[in-house]
Structures are given as C-alpha cells and as structure tokens.
Amino acid sequence: MGRRQRPRERDCAAQGARRHCRRADPLVSSRPAWWLAARHLVCMLKKMGEAVARVARKVNETVESGSDTLDLAECKLVSFPIGIYKVLRNVTDQIHLITLANNELKSLTSKFMTTFCQLRELRLEGNFLHRLPNEVSTLQHLKAIDLSRNQFHDFPEQLTTLPALETINLEENEIVADVPVEKLAAMPALRSINLRFNPLNAEVRVIAPPLIKFDMLMSPEGARAPPP
C-alpha cells in the first residue's frame, strides 16, 4: 500500500505536473503567466479524470468478478462516491473487505456503515478522519479496522460495541486521553490494539497494563513517528 501525501509533497506534485507540461511543449516557458496557469489547470483536471475512471473501473471489476473485496485505495477520494451504492446494490452482502487507504477522506456517512454491514475488514489508513459515525456499531461482523495515520483526537469508543472485532489500529493519530480501557477489556474477541505514536498521557499508560487481556501497543513516552 502506498502512503498519503503530505501537503508539502502535494505542492511538489503540482510543481512536477507544471514541469511536465513545460517539457511537453518547449515554447511553454515563453508563454504569459495566465496561459501557464490555464495549462496547469488542464493537466490537473486530466489527472482528476483519470482518478474518476480508476474508481469506476475498480467498482465494475468487483461487480463483474463477484469479488468480496472493494479496493479504492489511492483514488484521491474526498468522500465515498454516492453512485457506488447504486452500482453495488445487488452485491453489498458479499463484500467483506473495503480499503479506502491513502485518500483524502474527512468523514464517512452512516449510509456507508449500514450499507456494508457484512464487512469483516475495513482499511481507512492515511486519511483525514477524526471521528466515526455512530452507525459503525452496525458492523457486527467486523474483525479488523485500520485507522492509522488519521486525525483522531479521541478514541472512537463506538468500536467497543463490536463483538467480533479482533484488531484495532490507531497508530499515528492525536489521541491523548479517554482511552476506554475497561470497555476494551470487556470485548470478547479483541486480541490487539495499536496506539503507537499517539501522545497518550501518563494516566492512560499507568492504568492500562493491569487491566488489559490483549496486546496493547504503545510507544515510549515522547516518541515521535518516523518521517513519512
């Protein structure tokens, strides 16, 4: 899986697109600024069109092959496309894995959760999520969820209501406190939770070890995530 681009990297990517346009036309450097801006916009719109086509292709592949996996990683999505619900309406029950990794999602809707209630695994790493809808509690068959490299400041406590959940990955978020350790300890299937590279406070670090019956991964206090 690739990783999400940071803002500085996106700027570099845009500059790279501009340079590509210039290489394609040696006369570009002599053009006025407005023309260069328009040419760059065309290049970027072309890339967006390619991303839309990629989403459509992947969705059609899932339908035609009868696959249990919908892979929309690295598709430049800022939201889950509404049209996908209609395309997949006859096969939603057979989809057990969805990956939306390394997009630009800021939220997921309740419709997403209730539509794909048969999910066993959900991969959302590398987005801009800071919360989950309450309807995540409908994912009663979910065994693994990856929320690493997002923007959670609070632990998504709705996850503690999922009886089949075995692994939770919240590495590299912004969680400080309010980790519901007692509720996590009561989860019947939970095997591991990854909280590395979160700025967890001392209270969480002290109270957690005596209660847990699963692997709870935490970085040493003050540790920082490796550079992207």
PyMOL commands that set and color helices and strands:
alter all, ss='L'
color gray80, all
select helices_A, chain A and resi 7-24+28-30+33-65+83-87+92-94+110-115+134-138+157-161+181-185+202-211
alter helices_A, ss='H'
color red, helices_A
select strands_A, chain A and resi 69-71+97-99+121-123+144-146+167-169+192-194+215-217
alter strands_A, ss='S'
color yellow, strands_A
deselect
rebuild
show_as cartoon
